[in-house]
């Protein structure tokens, strides 16, 4: 018994992977600034970390909205 998984568009897969990488990098930056005892840490946390996370989330949303729809049975 074999189960068939639906084919995923390679462009969608690439965009989702990039979105995940951006979010992960943003979280790493934010986690690193938690151990940085300097007022500049907040700017890096919000500026760089927040920007990376926001870019990843926006790319994810754009990727799932713009995916081409194929009719079932094709």
C-alpha positions in Angstrom: 0.0 0.0 0.0 1.5 3.3 -1.1 0.4 6.7 -0.2 0.9 9.5 -2.6 1.8 12.9 -1.3 0.8 15.9 -3.3 3.6 17.5 -5.3 4.8 20.8 -3.9 5.8 23.6 -6.2 9.6 24.0 -5.9 9.2 27.8 -5.8 6.9 27.5 -2.8 9.3 25.1 -1.1 12.2 27.5 -1.7 10.3 30.5 -0.4 9.1 28.7 2.7 12.7 27.5 3.5 14.0 31.1 3.1 11.2 32.4 5.4 12.1 29.8 8.0 15.8 30.7 7.8 15.0 34.4 8.2 12.8 33.8 11.3 15.4 31.5 12.8 18.2 34.1 12.2 16.0 36.7 13.8 15.4 34.6 16.8 19.1 33.8 17.2 19.9 37.5 17.1 17.2 38.2 19.6 18.4 35.4 21.9 22.0 36.6 21.6 21.1 40.2 22.7 19.4 38.9 25.8 22.9 38.2 27.2 24.3 41.5 26.1 24.3 44.0 29.0 24.4 47.2 27.1 21.8 49.7 26.0 22.6 49.1 22.4 21.3 45.5 22.8 17.8 46.8 22.6 18.4 48.5 19.3 20.0 45.4 17.8 17.2 43.3 19.3 14.5 45.4 17.8 16.3 46.6 14.7 18.0 43.6 13.3 16.2 40.7 15.1 12.7 42.2 14.7 13.4 43.1 11.1 14.5 39.5 10.3 11.5 38.0 12.0 9.1 40.4 10.3 10.7 39.7 6.9 10.4 36.0 7.4 6.7 36.2 8.5 5.9 38.5 5.5 7.7 36.2 3.1 5.8 33.2 4.5 2.5 35.0 4.1 3.3 36.1 0.5 4.5 32.6 -0.4 1.3 30.8 0.8 -1.0 33.4 -0.8 0.8 33.4 -4.2 1.1 29.7 -4.6 -0.4 28.6 -8.0 -3.5 26.4 -7.6 -3.7 23.2 -9.6 -7.0 21.5 -10.1 -7.4 18.1 -8.4 -6.7 15.2 -10.7 -4.1 17.1 -12.7 
